[in-house]
Amino acid sequence: DPEMKGFAPLYDDFLSFYHRNAFMRIIECLTRPLARAPGAVLHIVEREFSNAGWVCKYTGKILKNVVNLGSYNYLGISENKGKSTKVVIEAAKKYGVGICSPRREVGNLDIHSELEQVVAEYLDVEASISFGMGFATNVMTIPSLVDKDCLVLGDEHNHASIATGCKLSNATIRRFKHNNMEDLEKKLCDGIAYGQPRTHRPWKKILIVVEGVYSMEGSITNLAGIVALKKKYKAYLYIDEAHSMGALGKRARGVTDYFGIDAKEVDVIMGTFSKFFPGQGGFIAGSRAIIEHLRADSAIASYATSMSAPVCQQAISVFNMLSSTEEGKKKTKQLAKNCRMFRQGLKKAGFIVYGNDDSPIVPVMIFYPSKMLGFSREMLERGFAVVVAGYPATPVLGSRVRFCLSATLTDKQIQDALSAIIDVGDLVQMTYLKGK
Ligand code: PMP
């Protein structure tokens, strides 16, 4: 149906009907044009579909404004109404936008060093290094840390960028069950007696790789359990804090802050500038030795263009706001309040909601891939842009709506969104908990 009409409640034969790739592409067509500030009003743009390969073309005609409940603008800064915008413009005037060189050649500006110092101070670690892309930060850092003689233990729900980095490293890779410490310990013991401290070294290094907040599950890593195991078995720990830094903890410094654990217990902290901060790029923070090693060894430091200066300035301003101003505290508190209100409303209505109450990611289970598109489209009809995710980002029968909340959402927008979700949930026959 080129106009995407009449799809609503009848998708049960959808998967058998379409090739999987075509199916995934349709979902992308619905979600991709919506990526702007959550909480802010969005412009939904008319699209044209060609039957051959489902290529979509944007005609640019604005059809209606909707509220964005799907992108990563957790603190609501990407609306660009804040004070940071002025200094970002100043940075563009001073440095220009493009860098045109990697860090190891002539792409090294004072603003990069300033950003790296700000990150290290914010996290209370020795040093940090920034890169032009978050995804590539994981992909290229992990192979710099481990090789074929090492063991990498990754949570089964780790992000695609982590999985790709692990594969590229040529290390032996084992996945442990999500947040399951028993399974992690079993896998740590590969080659040594179960439950015994590591007395010999079947592996040159063991690296445990997890996320702070899991991007599809909304769950928070079991940091205390992992730190205890890493010490017992003399392993190293790498945490991707893309969705946790800026949201979790009294000072919004991520999972270490949330659990009151010293950030130095984590050997490698990875983060992105594309979510809370919100610009583009990634960073690694940790000991000076690790950061200097990455500066010299990592392919991304040698071969990829460094971060744009205005984007560095944007991240610096947001780090400063978070660490030293009332505005920062207000935004993180508002985000936490919005998350709780939204989750409680969903649970009260009987939806199956995954993840931790403090997570800004709120996955609501749809289960059947055949219901994804209907949910997304019907929400759009009611004025809300949502992201639905399915296989291969989730198990085949683990399709879900992945809400990402923002500090800028008002109580009314949240209540209206809940009413719309309840309405659409009934329409597409979502699975509810008993008692509904
Ligand atoms: N890590 C995680 C956990 C992510 O969710 C993402 C992207 N959503 C990335 C890394 C990649 O970051 P970026 O989009 O900034 O490249």
Residues whose N, C-alpha, C, O or C-beta is under 5 A from the ligand:
A	BS01	PMP	M133 G134 F135 H159 S161 S215 D240 A242 T272 S274 G281
